[in-house]
Amino acid sequence: MRARILLGCLVVLSGCAEHRAARVATPRVAAAPVVLAEKVREAAPNDYLRVGFLAPGTEVTSIARPGALRGFMTATVLYSPPLTVEDYPTYSGLVNDDSKVLVAMRCKPTDPATVDAVLATWPNVFSAVLRDVGECDASSSDPGKEMACFAKGFSDPAETAVPAALARTFNYAGTIYDSSHGALAKWLQANYGIYPAFVGTGYSVKDSYFIDKQPMTSRQILVKSVSSEYLLKNVPLKDAGCRCISVPPYPGRASDRLDPEFIEQQGGDGVCKKVDHLH
């Protein structure tokens, strides 16, 4: 009888233990930063951030300025936990301006094809030019067509040495900034927002806003290439699934955090909504 009682107790205890185990949730394992970085670079993340500092009264209705073909954005997932307003733009090659209106947008396109997002590498830029402009016309005086011919002339054969493959691409792209291709450089600046600070590896170069006054070595450029960047078609905010906030200057704004979730919750749906403070 005693043996049966002990056996019954063991069964009850075992059952309780099983129930307790069933109630314990499996701990959630966060993806390592290297996995996140790989994921957003191999496939467009479809969740983007863009920040700018504009003159008061500037109306923002599209991803980039009116007339541009494309605009730069970064992957939202890379900015959580959020940075301060002062620190955030430096990773995109920009600089904080306390005297101007902060415009921040978070975009999640319902149809990714609408924005045709590409990782901002030189090979992808050349492919995007051909899609945006069309076939080249060597007889045309249109700088856009000239840029299309330049893009069409790019070749990217496979190599067995990484430096050799990269050297071919960067040497070709580098000619855009010589004295005989000024029209190409101006076209890229006006239509894609590509300035001489653009590296073309898919990363923006931190602190590159003043590169014309403070040149960088290749060592510095490579070290400061941290944040992935994308080129998206310059479509209306609504079409790109953007929520946008417009924040006027106020004391301490630079030290407040620019939280993507705040932009999502407080931003206007397809319009830039004025928000007095970031908290």
Backbone as numpy.savetxt, mean C-alpha at the origin, in Angstrom:
# Nx Ny Nz CAx CAy CAz Cx Cy Cz
-18.19 -54.55 45.49 -19.02 -53.36 45.49 -18.15 -52.11 45.49
-17.11 -52.13 46.35 -16.22 -50.97 46.43 -15.50 -50.75 45.11
-15.11 -51.87 44.46 -14.43 -51.76 43.17 -15.35 -51.12 42.14
-16.67 -51.51 42.19 -17.62 -50.95 41.24 -17.82 -49.45 41.47
-17.84 -49.04 42.72 -18.01 -47.62 43.06 -16.82 -46.81 42.55
-15.60 -47.37 42.77 -14.38 -46.68 42.31 -14.39 -46.55 40.79
-14.82 -47.63 40.12 -14.86 -47.60 38.66 -15.85 -46.55 38.18
-16.99 -46.48 38.87 -17.99 -45.47 38.51 -17.46 -44.07 38.69
-16.73 -43.87 39.78 -16.15 -42.54 40.02 -15.16 -42.16 38.92
-14.36 -43.15 38.52 -13.37 -42.90 37.47 -14.05 -42.52 36.16
-15.16 -43.21 35.83 -15.90 -42.91 34.61 -16.45 -41.49 34.67
-17.03 -41.12 35.84 -17.60 -39.78 36.00 -16.52 -38.72 35.85
-15.39 -38.98 36.55 -14.28 -38.02 36.48 -13.76 -37.88 35.06
-13.66 -39.02 34.37 -13.17 -39.00 33.00 -14.11 -38.19 32.11
-15.44 -38.42 32.32 -16.41 -37.69 31.52 -16.33 -36.21 31.78
-16.16 -35.80 33.04 -16.05 -34.38 33.37 -14.83 -33.78 32.70
-13.76 -34.57 32.72 -12.52 -34.06 32.11 -12.72 -33.83 30.62
-13.46 -34.77 29.98 -13.70 -34.63 28.54 -14.54 -33.40 28.26
-15.57 -33.17 29.12 -16.42 -32.00 28.93 -15.62 -30.72 29.11
-14.74 -30.74 30.13 -13.92 -29.55 30.38 -13.02 -29.28 29.19
-12.43 -30.34 28.64 -11.53 -30.18 27.50 -12.27 -29.63 26.30
-13.53 -30.09 26.14 -14.32 -29.64 24.99 -14.64 -28.16 25.09
-14.75 -27.65 26.33 -15.11 -26.25 26.51 -13.93 -25.32 26.34
-12.71 -25.84 26.41 -11.52 -25.00 26.28 -11.28 -24.71 24.80
-11.33 -23.46 24.43 -11.15 -23.08 23.03 -9.70 -23.29 22.61
-9.55 -23.71 21.38 -8.20 -23.86 20.83 -7.57 -22.49 20.69
-6.39 -22.30 21.26 -5.77 -20.98 21.17 -5.53 -20.56 19.72
-5.81 -19.28 19.43 -5.65 -18.78 18.08 -4.19 -18.39 17.87
-3.59 -18.92 16.83 -2.19 -18.62 16.55 -2.11 -17.56 15.46
-1.53 -16.43 15.80 -1.40 -15.34 14.84 -0.32 -15.68 13.81
-0.55 -15.23 12.58 0.44 -15.46 11.53 1.69 -14.65 11.82
2.83 -15.24 11.57 4.09 -14.55 11.76 4.19 -13.38 10.78
4.86 -12.29 11.17 4.99 -11.13 10.26 5.53 -11.51 8.89
6.45 -12.46 8.83 7.01 -12.83 7.53 5.95 -13.48 6.64
5.02 -14.22 7.25 3.95 -14.84 6.49 2.98 -13.78 5.98
2.68 -12.79 6.83 1.80 -11.70 6.42 2.40 -10.93 5.25
3.69 -10.63 5.35 4.36 -9.88 4.30 4.34 -10.66 2.98
4.59 -11.96 3.06 4.58 -12.78 1.86 3.18 -12.80 1.23
2.18 -12.93 2.09 0.81 -13.03 1.61 0.38 -11.77 0.86
0.69 -10.59 1.42 0.23 -9.36 0.79 1.04 -9.03 -0.46
2.21 -9.64 -0.63 3.02 -9.35 -1.81 2.74 -10.34 -2.94
2.38 -11.56 -2.61 2.11 -12.55 -3.65 0.72 -12.38 -4.25
-0.20 -11.85 -3.48 -1.56 -11.60 -3.98 -2.04 -10.28 -3.39
-2.70 -9.46 -4.19 -3.17 -8.17 -3.71 -4.07 -8.36 -2.49
-3.83 -7.60 -1.41 -4.56 -7.82 -0.15 -6.02 -7.38 -0.18
-6.37 -6.48 -1.12 -7.74 -5.97 -1.24 -8.21 -5.23 0.02
-7.26 -4.69 0.76 -7.55 -3.84 1.92 -6.38 -2.86 2.00
-6.63 -1.62 1.60 -5.54 -0.67 1.38 -5.72 0.61 2.19
-4.58 1.26 2.44 -4.57 2.56 3.13 -3.85 3.59 2.26
-4.34 4.82 2.33 -3.66 5.95 1.69 -3.83 7.18 2.57
-2.74 7.91 2.74 -2.74 9.11 3.59 -2.13 10.26 2.81
-2.71 11.43 2.97 -2.16 12.62 2.33 -2.38 13.84 3.21
-1.65 14.91 2.94 -1.79 16.17 3.67 -2.09 17.24 2.62
-3.33 17.76 2.67 -3.82 18.63 1.61 -4.19 20.02 2.14
-4.23 20.98 1.24 -4.63 22.33 1.61 -6.09 22.34 2.03
-6.45 23.16 3.02 -7.86 23.25 3.43 -8.76 23.56 2.25
-9.91 22.90 2.20 -10.86 23.12 1.13 -10.69 22.21 -0.06
-9.61 21.40 -0.08 -9.39 20.48 -1.20 -10.44 19.36 -1.16
-11.15 19.18 -2.25 -12.18 18.14 -2.31 -11.55 16.83 -2.77
-11.81 15.77 -2.03 -11.27 14.45 -2.35 -12.42 13.54 -2.77
-12.40 13.14 -4.03 -13.48 12.30 -4.54 -12.98 10.99 -5.15
-11.66 10.86 -5.28 -11.09 9.66 -5.89 -9.81 9.27 -5.15
-9.26 8.13 -5.49 -8.08 7.61 -4.80 -6.91 8.58 -4.91
-6.64 9.08 -6.11 -5.55 10.01 -6.33 -6.11 11.33 -6.85
-5.23 12.26 -7.16 -5.69 13.58 -7.61 -6.42 13.46 -8.95
-7.33 14.38 -9.24 -8.06 14.34 -10.51 -7.09 14.38 -11.70
-7.38 13.55 -12.68 -6.56 13.51 -13.87 -5.50 12.43 -13.87
-5.10 11.96 -12.69 -4.09 10.90 -12.61 -4.72 9.56 -13.01
-3.89 8.67 -13.53 -4.38 7.34 -13.91 -4.37 6.36 -12.74
-3.39 6.52 -11.85 -3.26 5.60 -10.72 -2.77 6.34 -9.48
-2.89 5.67 -8.33 -2.41 6.22 -7.08 -1.81 5.14 -6.21
-0.88 5.53 -5.35 -0.23 4.59 -4.45 -1.05 4.34 -3.20
-1.06 3.08 -2.75 -1.65 2.72 -1.46 -0.79 1.63 -0.85
-0.97 1.42 0.45 -0.23 0.36 1.14 -1.21 -0.65 1.72
-0.68 -1.76 2.22 -1.54 -2.82 2.77 -1.92 -2.50 4.21
-3.20 -2.52 4.52 -3.69 -2.19 5.86 -3.09 -3.11 6.92
-2.94 -4.40 6.59 -2.50 -5.38 7.58 -1.13 -5.05 8.14
-0.33 -4.30 7.41 1.03 -3.97 7.87 1.04 -2.87 8.93
-0.09 -2.22 9.15 -0.13 -1.07 10.07 -1.03 -1.33 11.27
-0.91 -2.51 11.81 -1.63 -2.88 13.03 -0.66 -3.59 13.96
-0.43 -3.06 15.18 -1.02 -1.88 15.80 -0.67 -0.60 15.02
-1.54 0.42 15.14 -1.38 1.63 14.34 -0.20 2.49 14.78
0.35 3.23 13.82 1.41 4.20 14.10 0.80 5.57 14.37
1.61 6.49 14.86 1.16 7.86 15.05 1.11 8.56 13.69
0.38 9.66 13.64 0.29 10.46 12.42 1.68 10.93 12.00
2.51 11.23 12.96 3.86 11.71 12.66 4.72 10.63 12.03
4.56 9.39 12.50 5.41 8.29 12.01 4.88 7.62 10.75
3.57 7.54 10.63 2.97 6.77 9.53 3.47 7.18 8.15
3.38 8.46 7.77 3.69 8.80 6.38 5.14 8.58 5.99
6.06 8.58 6.94 7.47 8.42 6.57 7.73 7.08 5.92
6.95 6.05 6.29 7.14 4.72 5.71 6.66 4.66 4.26
5.86 5.65 3.86 5.40 5.71 2.47 6.18 6.75 1.68
7.27 7.23 2.25 8.08 8.22 1.56 7.47 9.61 1.60
6.59 9.86 2.56 5.96 11.17 2.72 6.44 11.81 4.02
5.82 12.91 4.39 6.20 13.59 5.62 4.96 14.23 6.23
4.88 14.22 7.55 3.75 14.84 8.25 3.78 16.35 8.07
2.61 16.95 7.92 2.50 18.40 7.81 1.37 18.86 8.73
1.74 19.41 9.88 0.75 19.82 10.88 -0.12 20.98 10.43
0.29 21.69 9.38 -0.46 22.86 8.93 -1.56 22.51 7.93
-1.57 21.27 7.46 -2.53 20.89 6.42 -3.57 19.90 6.95
-4.58 19.68 6.14 -5.64 18.73 6.48 -5.15 17.31 6.21
-5.31 16.45 7.18 -4.96 15.04 7.02 -6.14 14.32 6.37
-5.87 13.67 5.25 -6.88 12.86 4.57 -6.41 11.42 4.60
-7.21 10.55 5.17 -6.86 9.13 5.28 -8.01 8.29 4.77
-7.70 7.33 3.91 -8.74 6.46 3.37 -8.35 5.00 3.51
-9.35 4.19 3.76 -9.18 2.74 3.78 -10.12 2.17 2.74
-9.57 1.41 1.81 -10.36 0.94 0.67 -10.39 -0.58 0.60
-11.60 -1.11 0.45 -11.81 -2.55 0.29 -12.71 -2.76 -0.93
-12.14 -2.81 -2.12 -12.96 -2.91 -3.34 -13.82 -4.17 -3.35
-15.10 -4.00 -3.64 -15.99 -5.15 -3.79 -15.57 -6.01 -4.98
-15.19 -5.34 -6.05 -14.68 -6.02 -7.23 -13.23 -5.60 -7.44
-12.26 -6.46 -7.08 -10.85 -6.09 -7.20 -10.45 -5.63 -8.59
-11.13 -6.11 -9.63 -10.78 -5.73 -10.99 -11.01 -4.23 -11.23
-11.86 -3.62 -10.42 -12.16 -2.20 -10.57 -10.92 -1.34 -10.38
-10.07 -1.74 -9.44 -8.88 -0.94 -9.14 -7.61 -1.52 -9.76
-7.67 -2.77 -10.23 -6.52 -3.39 -10.91 -5.23 -3.16 -10.11
-5.26 -3.49 -8.83 -4.10 -3.24 -7.97 -2.91 -4.11 -8.36
-1.73 -3.49 -8.43 -0.51 -4.23 -8.71 0.55 -3.83 -7.70
1.35 -4.79 -7.28 2.49 -4.49 -6.44 3.39 -3.53 -7.23
3.85 -2.48 -6.59 4.54 -1.41 -7.31 6.00 -1.77 -7.63
6.17 -2.68 -8.58 7.49 -3.02 -9.10 7.59 -2.46 -10.51
8.83 -2.25 -10.98 8.98 -1.72 -12.33 8.35 -2.64 -13.39
8.54 -3.96 -13.33 7.86 -4.80 -14.32 6.34 -4.64 -14.31
5.76 -4.52 -13.10 4.31 -4.32 -13.01 3.88 -2.95 -13.52
4.72 -1.95 -13.29 4.42 -0.61 -13.80 4.36 -0.63 -15.33
5.35 -1.26 -15.95 5.37 -1.31 -17.41 4.14 -2.04 -17.96
3.75 -3.12 -17.29 2.55 -3.85 -17.73 1.29 -3.01 -17.55
1.23 -2.26 -16.43 0.07 -1.40 -16.17 -0.03 -0.29 -17.21
1.10 0.26 -17.61 1.10 1.32 -18.62 0.47 0.81 -19.91
0.83 -0.39 -20.31 0.27 -0.95 -21.55 -1.24 -1.18 -21.43
-1.71 -1.55 -20.22 -3.15 -1.72 -20.03 -3.87 -0.36 -20.00
-3.24 0.62 -19.37 -3.88 1.93 -19.19 -3.85 2.78 -20.45
-2.76 2.70 -21.20 -2.57 3.57 -22.36 -2.92 2.86 -23.66
-2.65 1.58 -23.70 -2.86 0.82 -24.93 -1.57 0.64 -25.69
-1.69 0.20 -26.92 -0.50 -0.07 -27.73 0.30 1.19 -27.98
1.59 1.01 -28.14 2.46 2.16 -28.39 2.31 2.62 -29.83
2.61 3.89 -30.04 2.60 4.47 -31.38 3.85 5.33 -31.50
4.87 4.80 -32.14 6.16 5.48 -32.24 6.07 6.79 -33.00
5.05 6.95 -33.83 4.91 8.18 -34.62 4.16 9.28 -33.87
3.59 8.95 -32.71 2.79 9.91 -31.96 3.68 10.82 -31.11
3.24 12.06 -30.95 3.95 13.00 -30.07 3.38 12.99 -28.67
2.37 12.16 -28.45 1.75 12.03 -27.13 2.72 11.33 -26.19
3.11 11.98 -25.05 4.05 11.34 -24.13 3.52 10.04 -23.54
2.20 9.90 -23.47 1.63 8.64 -22.99 1.93 7.50 -23.93
1.80 7.76 -25.23 2.12 6.74 -26.23 3.62 6.45 -26.23
4.42 7.50 -26.01 5.87 7.31 -25.91 6.21 6.41 -24.72
5.50 6.63 -23.60 5.70 5.79 -22.42 5.28 4.36 -22.70
4.21 4.19 -23.46 3.75 2.83 -23.81 4.80 2.12 -24.66
5.46 2.84 -25.57 6.51 2.23 -26.38 7.70 1.85 -25.51
8.03 2.71 -24.55 9.12 2.40 -23.63 8.79 1.16 -22.81
7.53 1.07 -22.33 7.10 -0.09 -21.55 7.13 -1.36 -22.38
6.72 -1.24 -23.63 6.70 -2.41 -24.51 8.10 -2.92 -24.78
9.09 -2.03 -24.77 10.47 -2.42 -25.04 11.15 -3.11 -23.88
10.49 -3.17 -22.72 11.09 -3.83 -21.55 11.05 -5.34 -21.72
12.17 -6.00 -21.41 12.21 -7.47 -21.42 12.71 -7.95 -20.07
12.24 -9.11 -19.67 12.55 -9.61 -18.32 12.84 -11.11 -18.37
13.92 -11.51 -19.05 14.24 -12.94 -19.12 14.70 -13.48 -17.77
14.49 -14.77 -17.57 14.92 -15.41 -16.32 16.44 -15.47 -16.26
16.98 -15.31 -15.06 18.42 -15.36 -14.85 18.73 -16.35 -13.74
19.96 -16.80 -13.67 20.39 -17.70 -12.59 21.08 -16.93 -11.48
21.17 -15.62 -11.61 21.76 -14.77 -10.57 20.82 -13.60 -10.31
20.40 -13.44 -9.08 19.46 -12.37 -8.73 19.99 -10.99 -9.13
21.25 -10.65 -8.81 21.73 -9.31 -9.18 21.66 -9.04 -10.67
21.91 -10.06 -11.49 21.87 -9.87 -12.94 20.45 -9.53 -13.41
19.46 -10.24 -12.88 18.07 -9.98 -13.26 17.64 -8.58 -12.82
17.98 -8.22 -11.59 17.60 -6.91 -11.08 18.35 -5.80 -11.81
19.62 -6.03 -12.12 20.42 -5.00 -12.80 19.81 -4.65 -14.15
19.34 -5.65 -14.89 18.73 -5.39 -16.20 17.49 -4.51 -16.03
16.65 -4.84 -15.06 15.42 -4.08 -14.85 15.72 -2.65 -14.42
16.60 -2.49 -13.44 16.87 -1.15 -12.91 17.66 -0.29 -13.88
18.53 -0.91 -14.67 19.24 -0.14 -15.69 18.27 0.39 -16.74
17.30 -0.44 -17.10 16.30 0.00 -18.09 15.43 1.11 -17.50
14.93 0.90 -16.29 14.08 1.92 -15.66 14.86 3.20 -15.39
16.13 3.06 -15.06 16.94 4.22 -14.73 17.10 5.22 -15.86
16.98 4.74 -17.10 17.12 5.65 -18.23 15.98 6.66 -18.31
14.89 6.39 -17.62 13.77 7.34 -17.58 14.23 8.67 -16.99
15.24 8.61 -16.14 15.67 9.82 -15.44 16.95 10.42 -16.02
17.32 10.02 -17.23 18.44 10.70 -17.87 17.92 11.90 -18.66
18.83 12.67 -19.22 18.46 13.94 -19.86 17.62 13.79 -21.12
17.64 12.61 -21.73 16.91 12.44 -23.00 15.52 11.84 -22.82
15.11 11.54 -21.59 13.79 10.94 -21.37 12.95 11.74 -20.37
13.16 13.05 -20.36 12.44 13.90 -19.41 10.94 13.80 -19.52
10.44 13.62 -20.75 8.99 13.54 -20.95 8.40 12.31 -20.28
9.16 11.22 -20.26 8.69 10.00 -19.62 8.58 10.19 -18.11
9.61 10.82 -17.53 9.61 11.06 -16.09 8.44 11.95 -15.69
8.17 12.99 -16.49 7.06 13.89 -16.19 5.72 13.16 -16.32
5.61 12.29 -17.33 4.35 11.55 -17.52 4.09 10.62 -16.34
5.10 9.90 -15.88 4.94 9.01 -14.73 4.58 9.78 -13.48
5.18 10.95 -13.30 4.88 11.76 -12.13 3.44 12.25 -12.15
2.98 12.72 -13.31 1.64 13.28 -13.41 0.55 12.22 -13.37
0.80 11.05 -13.94 -0.25 10.05 -14.09 -0.20 8.92 -13.07
0.98 8.63 -12.53 1.12 7.52 -11.58 1.63 7.98 -10.22
2.02 9.23 -10.10 2.60 9.69 -8.84 3.98 9.11 -8.60
4.66 8.69 -9.68 6.00 8.11 -9.56 7.04 9.22 -9.67
7.76 9.44 -8.59 8.83 10.43 -8.52 10.17 9.70 -8.47
11.29 10.44 -8.50 12.60 9.79 -8.41 12.80 8.97 -7.13
11.94 9.19 -6.12 12.04 8.41 -4.88 11.45 7.00 -5.02
10.80 6.74 -6.16 10.19 5.42 -6.38 11.28 4.38 -6.62
11.26 3.30 -5.83 12.33 2.29 -5.94 11.99 1.19 -6.94
10.71 0.83 -7.05 10.31 -0.18 -8.03 10.53 -1.61 -7.61
10.66 -1.85 -6.30 10.80 -3.22 -5.79 9.51 -3.69 -5.12
8.50 -2.83 -5.10 7.28 -3.15 -4.38 7.29 -2.63 -2.96
8.37 -1.96 -2.59 8.48 -1.34 -1.26 8.65 0.17 -1.42
8.03 0.93 -0.53 8.32 2.36 -0.47 9.57 2.55 0.38
10.30 3.60 0.12 11.55 3.87 0.84 11.28 4.90 1.94
11.43 4.48 3.17 11.20 5.36 4.31 12.13 6.58 4.22
11.57 7.74 4.56 12.34 9.00 4.61 12.79 9.49 3.24
12.19 8.99 2.16 12.66 9.38 0.82 12.04 10.68 0.32
11.20 11.32 1.13 10.53 12.55 0.71 11.54 13.63 0.32
12.67 13.66 1.01 13.67 14.70 0.76 14.87 14.18 -0.01
14.68 13.12 -0.80 15.84 12.50 -1.45 16.53 13.44 -2.44
15.80 14.42 -2.98 16.43 15.36 -3.89 17.41 16.29 -3.16
17.15 16.51 -1.86 18.04 17.34 -1.06 18.96 16.51 -0.17
18.54 15.28 0.12 19.33 14.39 0.96 19.48 13.04 0.26
20.40 12.96 -0.71 20.59 11.72 -1.47 20.90 10.53 -0.56
20.52 9.34 -1.01 20.74 8.12 -0.25 21.66 7.17 -1.01
22.42 6.38 -0.28 23.21 5.31 -0.88 22.32 4.09 -1.09
22.78 3.15 -1.89 22.00 1.92 -2.08 21.84 1.19 -0.76
22.84 1.25 0.09 22.73 0.62 1.42 21.56 1.20 2.20
21.47 2.53 2.21 20.38 3.19 2.95 19.02 2.87 2.34
18.95 2.89 1.01 17.68 2.62 0.32 17.18 1.21 0.64
18.08 0.24 0.61 17.68 -1.14 0.86 17.24 -1.33 2.32
17.95 -0.70 3.23 17.59 -0.81 4.65 16.22 -0.19 4.92
15.94 0.93 4.23 14.70 1.67 4.49 13.51 1.17 3.66
13.71 0.14 2.85 12.60 -0.43 2.07 11.83 -1.40 2.95
10.75 -0.91 3.56 10.05 -1.68 4.59 8.61 -1.97 4.24
7.88 -0.95 3.79 6.43 -1.08 3.63 6.04 -1.37 2.19
5.28 -2.45 1.98 4.81 -2.79 0.63 3.88 -1.71 0.10
3.99 -1.42 -1.21 3.12 -0.43 -1.82 2.53 -0.97 -3.12
1.35 -0.44 -3.45 0.59 -0.89 -4.61 0.15 0.31 -5.44
-0.02 0.08 -6.72 -0.59 1.08 -7.61 -2.00 0.64 -7.98
-2.97 1.50 -7.70 -4.37 1.22 -8.00 -4.89 2.22 -9.02
-5.82 1.80 -9.82 -6.45 2.72 -10.75 -7.12 3.85 -9.97
-7.05 5.03 -10.52 -7.62 6.19 -9.86 -9.11 6.28 -10.13
-9.87 5.52 -9.37 -11.32 5.48 -9.53 -11.98 6.25 -8.39
-13.26 6.61 -8.52 -13.98 7.27 -7.43 -13.94 6.45 -6.14
-13.94 7.14 -5.02 -13.87 6.46 -3.71 -14.94 5.39 -3.57
-16.14 5.68 -4.03 -17.25 4.73 -3.91 -16.94 3.46 -4.68
-16.38 3.59 -5.88 -16.10 2.43 -6.71 -15.01 1.55 -6.11
-14.13 2.16 -5.33 -13.03 1.41 -4.72 -13.37 0.91 -3.32
-14.61 1.12 -2.89 -15.01 0.67 -1.56 -14.27 1.39 -0.45
-14.05 2.70 -0.64 -13.26 3.48 0.33 -14.12 4.16 1.38
-13.60 4.16 2.59 -14.11 4.99 3.65 -13.01 5.99 3.96
-13.39 7.26 4.07 -12.39 8.33 4.10 -12.70 9.33 5.20
-11.63 9.81 5.86 -11.78 10.87 6.86 -10.91 12.06 6.47
-11.37 13.23 6.86 -10.64 14.48 6.66 -10.49 15.12 8.03
-9.24 15.30 8.48 -8.98 15.75 9.85 -8.21 17.07 9.82
-8.84 18.17 10.23 -8.14 19.45 10.23 -7.05 19.49 11.29
-6.12 20.43 11.18 -5.06 20.53 12.19 -5.63 20.80 13.58
-5.02 20.20 14.59 -5.36 20.49 15.99 -4.13 20.15 16.83
-3.98 20.79 17.99 -2.80 20.54 18.83 -2.69 19.06 19.21
-1.54 18.48 18.98 -1.32 17.09 19.35 -1.71 16.08 18.31
-2.16 16.53 17.14 -2.59 15.58 16.11 -1.46 14.64 15.71
-0.26 15.16 15.62 0.89 14.36 15.16 1.17 13.16 16.06
0.85 13.29 17.33 1.13 12.20 18.27 -0.04 11.25 18.46
-1.18 11.55 17.84 -2.32 10.63 17.90 -2.11 9.48 16.90
-2.69 8.34 17.22 -2.51 7.17 16.36 -3.53 7.16 15.23
-3.06 6.76 14.05 -3.92 6.68 12.88 -4.36 5.23 12.72
-5.49 4.93 13.34 -5.98 3.55 13.43 -6.86 3.22 12.22
-6.52 2.18 11.46 -7.36 1.78 10.32 -8.80 1.49 10.72
-9.00 0.95 11.94 -10.35 0.66 12.40 -11.14 1.96 12.63
-10.44 3.00 13.07 -11.10 4.30 13.27 -11.54 4.86 11.92
-10.69 4.74 10.92 -11.05 5.20 9.58 -12.27 4.44 9.08
-12.27 3.13 9.32 -13.40 2.28 8.90 -14.70 2.70 9.57
-14.65 3.00 10.86 -15.86 3.30 11.63 -16.34 4.73 11.44
-15.40 5.67 11.37 -15.78 7.08 11.33 -15.81 7.68 9.93
-15.19 6.99 8.97 -15.09 7.55 7.63 -16.40 7.53 6.87
-16.50 8.43 5.91 -17.67 8.44 5.04 -17.59 7.32 4.02
-18.73 6.80 3.64 -18.79 5.70 2.67 -18.74 6.28 1.25
-17.57 6.24 0.66 -17.41 6.79 -0.68 -17.20 8.29 -0.72
-17.15 8.91 0.44 -16.88 10.35 0.54 -15.93 10.58 1.71
-15.27 11.74 1.70 -14.39 12.08 2.82 -15.19 12.85 3.87
-15.33 12.26 5.03 -16.11 12.86 6.11 -15.19 13.60 7.07
-15.56 14.83 7.41 -14.76 15.61 8.35 -14.86 15.02 9.75
-13.72 14.82 10.36 -13.63 14.33 11.73 -12.72 15.28 12.49
-13.18 15.80 13.62 -12.41 16.82 14.34 -11.16 16.27 15.01
-11.25 15.03 15.53 -10.12 14.43 16.26 -9.99 12.96 15.91
-8.81 12.41 16.11 -8.56 10.99 15.84 -8.80 10.13 17.07
-9.65 10.59 17.97 -9.97 9.79 19.17 -11.32 10.22 19.70
